[in-house]
């Protein structure tokens, strides 16, 4: 998010309103946001409409030095937008591509998943049939050179490496690869192409009859990806679903509506928005959803926001499924992205959204006080909310009742039907050391190197289980590795954290196979209390 110094004086803040008003007026009249065009608009006004536009006119026409209005706008527009609400924001042209890319569903690149944990670019996976796969890049390769530049061992920031690997589709890049068993570098030329970004990060049968879907964001392709995932799971005998929205900060509203439509019956209200004129736009299920009879548990936490809350709220208010986890973020404001001619944009809050029972789930905020708003999650932690639902209080005026008689509350996020506290029982000092110093993860990278052929042969979760179950020395070998890296064994801590450490080892190794995130989540879920609780609920064990 673009931010200016908090020490900027008041005068530019006043100017900012004039600049933005002029820009928006020019845009409304079909013009561009340049100083001359704004002057053209103002010249037709016999008297300036207000102090802001008058101030703008005075600066452009009477200020002692020439002023670049475009440059001034870059500094003052963010200050003006900060006086609106926490989610309206000005996006400079230089930041637009990076912000939009995850939501667009694709980018141009070479098609590899890599890591730089040891200051070396290690290829973890190659996207099947993608540009690197066609060029002969293999999982486990080290990217030593990109073009004519040496990148290994130079402590180049990962984002810079990404820039070097990406480029327009059809362009080519030479890679110098280090490969096990090969002396010298293996040279390949990769022609960059379209690389899809998956919003469905994982989808697999987690136990008999129950599927698991992890959704990372609501991108343009989300609804289609979700339907495809459901088709695959049904073919595997799945009739119940765990839908994981934890950490999903939102995205496109229409995609959340489309996914909710899969679960709801014809005529059920999904969400409605209301603008400053109190005009409402209501979205209803059309009855075409393929999961209308599927039992579902939706997982949320404090990082589930916006579109995630729309979906969770729609199902909860229609008595559809069970919401499991912790209270969601609390973002009930709708933004419209308004582009400028220079490639920048204004994401402006234009409406509030409400769940089917009429709940606004936007948490309270004070205009201009971003700091307190951003500290809300920390305050929840300090108030013990992550560990006990008893610390959460809602005003009776915000109470609503679903058609099935369930009481729900607005005023700050979606409260789950089944609260599952954060569990730190097995987090010992030893675990914090090996995880926090990245020793645990680096071990799995080296393990993958030593067992690359076996890992490349893994095609199913059952195959991954068999491979890892057969390595009886995995855990002890890691403890010895951590000792060599400076973390002496604390055997009481190790015994207490054994299950947690082993699950993380298996999960990171699983991600180094063609299963990618399916391999990760299939190994980590036994120590994830929220998933375990959801499995129990779908199997008829409520216990709340």
C-alpha positions in Angstrom: 0.0 0.0 0.0 1.3 3.5 -0.9 2.0 5.6 2.1 3.5 9.1 2.6 5.3 10.6 5.6 3.1 11.3 8.6 5.0 14.6 9.0 3.5 16.2 5.8 2.0 19.6 6.7 -1.7 20.4 6.5 -1.5 22.6 3.4 -0.8 19.8 0.9 -3.7 17.9 2.4 -6.1 20.7 1.4 -4.5 20.8 -2.1 -5.0 17.1 -2.5 -8.7 17.4 -2.4 -8.6 19.9 -5.2 -6.3 17.8 -7.3 -8.4 14.7 -6.9 -11.7 16.5 -7.5 -10.3 18.0 -10.7 -9.0 14.6 -11.8 -12.3 12.9 -11.2 -14.2 15.7 -12.8 -12.0 15.5 -15.9 -12.4 11.8 -16.0 -16.2 12.1 -15.6 -16.2 14.4 -18.7 -14.2 11.9 -20.7 -10.9 13.8 -20.2 -7.5 12.7 -18.9 -5.9 13.7 -15.6 -3.5 16.4 -17.0 -3.2 20.0 -15.7 -4.2 21.6 -19.0 -7.4 19.5 -19.3 -8.4 20.3 -15.7 -7.8 24.0 -16.5 -10.1 23.5 -19.5 -12.9 22.3 -17.2 -12.3 25.1 -14.8 -12.3 27.8 -17.5 -16.0 27.1 -18.2 -16.8 27.9 -14.5 -17.5 31.6 -14.0 -16.9 31.1 -10.3 -14.9 28.2 -8.8 -17.4 25.6 -7.3 -15.6 25.4 -3.9 -12.4 26.2 -2.1 -10.7 23.1 -3.3 -11.1 23.7 -7.0 -10.3 27.4 -6.4 -7.1 26.5 -4.6 -6.0 24.3 -7.5 -6.7 27.0 -10.0 -4.7 29.5 -7.9 -1.6 27.3 -7.8 -1.7 26.5 -11.5 -2.2 30.1 -12.5 -0.5 32.3 -9.9 2.1 30.3 -8.0 5.6 31.9 -8.5 7.1 28.7 -10.0 5.8 26.2 -12.4 4.3 23.2 -10.8 4.0 19.6 -12.2 0.4 18.8 -11.3 1.0 15.1 -12.0 3.9 15.0 -9.6 2.0 16.9 -7.0 -0.9 14.5 -7.4 1.3 11.5 -6.7 2.1 12.9 -3.3 -1.2 14.3 -2.2 -3.8 11.9 -3.5 -2.8 9.2 -1.0 -3.2 11.8 1.8 -6.7 12.6 0.8 -7.7 9.0 0.4 -6.4 8.2 3.9 -9.2 10.5 5.2 -11.9 8.3 3.8 -11.8 4.7 5.2 -9.2 2.0 5.8 -9.8 0.3 2.4 -9.9 3.2 -0.1 -6.4 3.5 -1.6 -4.5 5.2 -4.4 -2.4 2.8 -6.4 0.6 4.3 -8.4 1.1 2.9 -11.9 4.4 1.3 -10.8 2.5 -0.9 -8.3 -0.5 -1.9 -10.4 0.9 -5.0 -12.1 2.1 -6.5 -8.9 -1.2 -5.9 -7.1 -3.4 -7.1 -10.0 -1.4 -10.2 -11.0 -2.6 -12.6 -8.3 -6.2 -11.8 -9.2 -5.9 -12.1 -13.0 -5.1 -15.8 -12.9 -2.0 -15.8 -15.0 1.4 -14.2 -15.7 4.2 -14.5 -18.3 7.1 -16.5 -17.0 9.1 -19.7 -17.3 6.9 -22.0 -15.1 9.0 -23.1 -12.1 8.5 -23.1 -8.4 11.7 -22.2 -6.7 13.2 -21.3 -3.3 16.3 -19.4 -2.2 16.7 -20.7 1.4 20.4 -21.2 0.9 21.2 -18.2 -1.3 20.9 -20.5 -4.3 17.9 -20.7 -6.6 16.6 -24.3 -6.2 13.9 -25.5 -8.5 11.3 -27.3 -6.3 8.9 -28.1 -9.0 8.4 -27.6 -12.7 4.9 -26.9 -14.0 3.9 -29.8 -16.3 3.9 -29.0 -20.0 5.0 -25.4 -19.1 8.0 -23.5 -20.7 10.7 -24.9 -18.4 9.3 -28.5 -18.7 9.5 -28.3 -22.5 13.1 -26.9 -22.2 14.3 -29.7 -20.0 14.5 -28.0 -16.6 14.1 -30.5 -13.8 13.1 -30.4 -10.1 16.2 -30.2 -8.0 18.2 -28.1 -10.5 20.1 -25.1 -9.3 19.7 -21.9 -11.4 23.3 -20.6 -11.4 23.1 -18.2 -14.3 20.2 -16.2 -15.8 21.2 -14.8 -19.1 24.8 -13.5 -18.7 24.3 -12.9 -14.9 25.6 -15.1 -12.1 22.9 -15.4 -9.5 24.1 -18.2 -7.2 25.8 -17.2 -4.0 25.3 -13.4 -4.5 22.5 -12.8 -2.0 20.3 -11.4 -4.7 16.8 -10.6 -3.3 14.2 -13.1 -4.4 12.0 -10.4 -6.0 14.9 -9.4 -8.2 15.4 -13.0 -9.3 11.7 -13.2 -10.2 12.1 -10.1 -12.4 15.0 -11.7 -14.2 13.0 -14.9 -14.9 9.8 -13.2 -16.0 9.3 -11.4 -19.2 6.9 -11.0 -22.2 5.5 -14.3 -23.6 7.5 -15.4 -26.6 10.8 -13.9 -25.3 13.6 -16.2 -24.4 16.0 -16.5 -21.5 19.2 -18.6 -21.1 19.6 -20.6 -17.9 22.8 -22.1 -16.6 21.8 -25.0 -14.4 23.6 -27.0 -11.8 22.4 -30.6 -11.8 23.3 -33.5 -9.5 25.8 -35.9 -11.2 26.6 -33.5 -14.0 30.0 -31.7 -14.2 29.7 -28.1 -15.3 26.5 -26.2 -16.1 23.6 -27.5 -18.1 22.5 -24.8 -20.5 18.9 -24.5 -21.6 17.0 -21.8 -23.4 13.4 -21.2 -22.1 10.8 -19.4 -24.2 8.5 -17.6 -21.7 4.8 -18.3 -21.9 1.5 -18.0 -20.0 1.7 -19.4 -16.5 -1.6 -19.9 -14.7 -2.0 -18.8 -11.1 -4.2 -21.2 -9.2 -6.5 -19.8 -6.6 -7.5 -23.3 -5.6 -4.2 -24.2 -3.9 -5.1 -27.7 -2.9 -8.0 -30.2 -3.5 -7.8 -33.9 -2.5 -9.7 -36.6 -0.6 -8.5 -36.1 3.0 -10.3 -39.1 4.5 -12.9 -41.5 3.1 -15.9 -39.6 1.8 -14.6 -36.2 2.7 -12.8 -33.8 0.4 -10.6 -30.8 1.3 -10.3 -27.6 -0.8 -7.9 -24.8 0.1 -8.8 -21.5 -1.6 -6.1 -18.9 -1.4 -7.9 -15.9 -3.0 -10.9 -15.0 -5.2 -9.4 -14.5 -8.6 -11.0 -14.2 -12.1 -10.7 -18.0 -12.5 -11.8 -19.1 -9.0 -15.4 -20.3 -9.8 -14.2 -22.4 -12.7 -11.3 -23.9 -10.7 -13.7 -24.7 -7.8 -16.2 -26.5 -10.0 -13.4 -28.5 -11.6 -12.1 -29.4 -8.1 -15.5 -30.6 -7.0 -15.9 -32.8 -10.2 -12.5 -34.4 -9.4 -13.4 -35.0 -5.8 -16.8 -36.5 -6.6 -15.0 -39.0 -8.9 -13.0 -40.1 -5.9 -16.2 -40.8 -3.9 -16.3 -37.5 -1.9 -19.8 -36.5 -0.7 -18.7 -34.1 2.1 -16.4 -31.1 1.9 -14.0 -29.1 4.1 -13.7 -25.7 2.4 -10.6 -23.9 3.9 -10.8 -20.0 3.6 -8.3 -19.3 6.4 -5.8 -16.7 5.3 -8.0 -15.8 2.2 -8.1 -12.0 2.2 -10.7 -11.8 -0.6 -10.7 -10.7 -4.2 -13.4 -10.4 -6.8 -17.0 -10.2 -5.4 -18.6 -11.9 -8.4 -16.4 -15.0 -7.8 -17.5 -15.3 -4.2 -21.1 -15.0 -5.3 -20.5 -17.7 -8.0 -18.9 -20.1 -5.5 -21.7 -19.5 -2.9 -24.2 -20.3 -5.7 -22.8 -23.8 -5.9 -24.0 -24.5 -2.3 -27.3 -22.6 -2.1 -30.8 -23.4 -3.4 -32.7 -21.3 -5.9 -34.0 -18.0 -4.5 -31.8 -17.9 -1.5 -30.1 -14.5 -0.9 -26.3 -14.6 -1.2 -25.4 -11.0 -0.4 -26.6 -7.5 -1.0 -24.7 -4.2 -1.3 -26.0 -0.7 -0.4 -24.5 2.6 -1.6 -24.7 6.2 -0.3 -28.1 6.6 -1.9 -29.4 3.5 0.0 -29.8 1.8 -3.4 -29.4 -2.0 -3.0 -28.1 -4.6 -5.3 -29.2 -8.1 -4.3 -27.7 -11.4 -5.5 -29.7 -14.6 -5.3 -28.8 -18.2 -6.0 -30.1 -19.5 -9.3 -30.5 -23.1 -8.4 -27.8 -24.4 -10.8 -25.2 -25.1 -8.1 -23.7 -28.6 -8.2 -23.1 -28.8 -4.4 -26.5 -27.9 -3.1 -26.8 -31.2 -1.2 -23.2 -31.6 -0.2 -22.4 -31.3 3.5 -19.8 -28.6 4.0 -17.6 -27.2 6.8 -16.1 -23.8 6.1 -12.9 -22.9 7.9 -12.2 -19.2 8.7 -9.8 -17.3 10.9 -8.8 -13.7 11.6 -7.1 -13.4 8.1 -10.3 -14.4 6.2 -11.6 -11.2 4.8 -14.0 -9.5 2.3 -15.1 -12.1 -0.3 -14.3 -14.9 2.2 -16.6 -13.3 4.7 -19.3 -12.9 2.0 -19.2 -16.6 1.3 -19.0 -17.7 4.9 -21.8 -15.3 5.8 -24.0 -16.4 3.0 -23.8 -20.1 4.0 -24.2 -19.3 7.7 -27.2 -17.1 7.3 -28.9 -19.7 5.1 -28.3 -22.4 7.7 -26.0 -24.1 5.1 -23.1 -26.1 6.6 -21.0 -25.3 9.6 -18.5 -22.4 10.0 -15.4 -23.6 12.0 -12.4 -21.7 13.4 -11.9 -18.2 14.7 -13.6 -14.9 14.1 -12.9 -13.4 10.6 -11.3 -10.1 9.8 -14.3 -7.9 9.5 -14.2 -6.1 6.1 -17.6 -5.1 4.9 -16.7 -2.3 2.5 -16.9 -2.7 -1.3 -14.3 -1.1 -3.5 -14.5 -0.1 -7.1 -11.2 0.3 -9.0 -11.2 3.5 -11.1 -8.3 3.7 -13.6 -6.4 6.8 -14.5 -4.9 7.4 -17.9 -1.3 7.0 -16.6 -1.9 3.4 -15.5 -2.6 4.3 -11.8 -5.9 3.7 -10.1 -8.1 4.7 -7.2 -9.7 1.9 -5.3 -12.7 3.8 -3.8 -15.2 2.4 -1.3 -18.5 2.8 -3.1 -20.9 0.6 -1.0 -21.2 -1.6 2.1 -22.2 -5.3 1.8 -24.5 -7.2 4.0 -25.1 -10.8 4.7 -28.6 -12.4 4.0 -29.9 -11.6 7.5 -28.9 -8.0 7.1 -25.6 -8.1 9.0 -22.9 -5.6 8.3 -19.7 -7.3 9.3 -17.4 -4.3 8.9 -15.5 -3.8 12.1 -15.4 -0.3 13.6 -12.8 2.2 12.4 -11.9 5.8 13.0 -11.3 7.9 9.9 -7.7 8.7 9.4 -6.5 6.4 12.1 -5.0 3.5 10.1 -2.6 2.5 12.9 -5.4 1.5 15.3 -7.2 -0.3 12.5 -4.1 -2.3 11.6 -3.5 -3.2 15.2 -6.9 -4.8 15.6 -5.6 -8.4 15.2 -2.8 -7.7 17.7 -5.4 -6.4 20.1 -7.5 -9.6 19.6 -4.4 -11.6 20.6 -3.8 -9.5 23.7 -7.4 -9.8 24.7 -7.1 -13.6 24.5 -9.6 -13.9 21.7 -7.4 -16.4 19.8 -7.6 -18.8 22.7 -11.1 -18.3 24.1 -14.5 -17.4 22.6 -15.6 -16.1 26.0 -13.5 -12.9 25.4 -15.7 -11.9 22.4 -18.6 -9.7 23.0 -21.3 -8.5 20.5 -24.0 -5.8 21.1 -27.5 -7.1 21.2 -28.5 -4.5 18.7 -26.3 -6.3 16.1 -28.1 -9.7 16.7 -29.9 -11.4 13.8 -31.6 -14.7 13.5 -31.3 -17.1 10.6 -34.4 -18.9 9.1 -33.4 -22.0 11.1 -33.4 -20.1 14.4 -29.6 -19.7 14.8 -28.5 -16.4 16.4 -25.7 -14.6 14.5 -24.1 -11.2 15.1 -22.8 -8.3 12.9 -20.4 -5.6 13.8 -17.0 -7.1 13.3 -16.4 -10.3 11.2 -18.1 -13.6 11.0 -18.2 -15.6 14.3 -17.9 -19.3 13.6 -20.6 -21.8 14.6 -17.8 -23.9 16.2 -14.9 -22.0 17.8 -11.5 -23.7 17.7 -8.8 -21.9 19.7 -5.2 -21.6 18.5 -3.2 -24.4 20.0 0.3 -23.7 21.2 0.6 -26.8 23.4 3.4 -28.4 21.4 5.2 -25.2 20.6 8.4 -25.5 22.7 11.6 -23.5 22.8 13.3 -26.2 20.7 10.6 -26.0 18.0 10.8 -22.2 17.9 14.5 -22.4 17.4 14.5 -25.0 14.5 11.5 -23.4 12.8 12.4 -19.8 13.4 15.9 -20.2 12.2 14.7 -22.0 9.1 16.6 -25.1 10.0 13.6 -27.4 9.6 12.8 -26.1 6.2 16.4 -26.2 4.9 16.7 -29.8 6.0 13.7 -30.7 3.8 15.4 -29.0 0.8 18.5 -31.1 1.4 16.5 -34.2 2.0 14.7 -33.7 -1.4 18.1 -33.4 -3.0 19.2 -36.7 -1.6 16.0 -38.5 -2.5 15.1 -36.7 -5.8 14.5 -39.7 -7.9 12.2 -41.3 -5.3 10.3 -38.0 -4.8 9.9 -37.4 -8.6 8.3 -40.8 -8.8 5.5 -39.9 -6.3 2.2 -39.5 -8.0 -0.4 -40.1 -5.3 -0.8 -39.2 -1.6 -0.7 -42.9 -0.8 2.6 -43.2 -2.6 3.9 -40.2 -0.6 2.7 -41.8 2.7 4.5 -45.1 1.8 7.7 -43.3 1.0 7.8 -41.3 4.2 6.6 -44.2 6.4 9.4 -46.3 5.0 12.1 -43.8 6.2 12.4 -44.7 9.8 15.4 -42.5 10.4 13.8 -39.2 9.1 13.1 -37.7 12.5 16.3 -38.7 14.2 18.3 -37.6 11.2 16.7 -34.2 11.5 17.6 -33.9 15.2 21.2 -34.6 14.3 21.1 -32.1 11.4 19.8 -29.4 13.7 22.6 -30.1 16.2 25.1 -29.6 13.4 23.5 -26.3 12.6 23.8 -25.1 16.2 20.6 -26.1 17.9 21.4 -28.7 20.6 18.8 -31.3 21.4 16.5 -30.6 24.3 14.9 -34.0 24.7 12.0 -33.0 26.9 11.0 -30.4 24.3 11.6 -32.8 21.4 9.3 -35.4 23.0 6.6 -32.7 23.4 7.0 -31.3 19.9 7.6 -34.6 18.2 4.3 -34.8 16.4 4.5 -31.2 15.3 8.0 -31.4 14.0 7.4 -34.7 12.2 4.3 -33.4 10.5 6.1 -30.3 9.2 9.0 -32.4 7.9 6.7 -34.6 6.0 4.6 -31.7 4.7 7.6 -29.7 3.3 9.0 -32.9 1.8 5.5 -33.6 0.3 5.5 -30.2 -1.3 8.8 -31.1 -3.1 6.9 -33.7 -5.1 4.5 -33.3 -8.1 1.7 -33.2 -5.6 2.8 -29.8 -4.5 0.4 -28.3 -2.0 -1.8 -31.4 -1.9 1.3 -33.2 -0.6 1.8 -30.5 2.0 -1.8 -30.4 3.4 -2.2 -34.1 3.3 0.7 -34.4 5.7 0.1 -31.4 8.0 -3.6 -31.8 8.7 -3.2 -34.3 11.6 -1.7 -31.4 13.7 -4.2 -28.9 12.5 -6.9 -28.8 15.1 -9.4 -26.9 12.9 -9.2 -29.5 10.1 -9.4 -32.3 12.6 -12.5 -30.7 14.2 -14.1 -30.2 10.8 -13.6 -33.9 10.0 -15.3 -34.8 13.2 -18.2 -32.6 12.5 -18.8 -34.0 9.1 -18.6 -37.5 10.6 -21.3 -36.6 13.1 -19.1 -35.7 16.1 -20.2 -32.2 17.2 -19.0 -32.1 20.8 -19.4 -28.3 21.2 
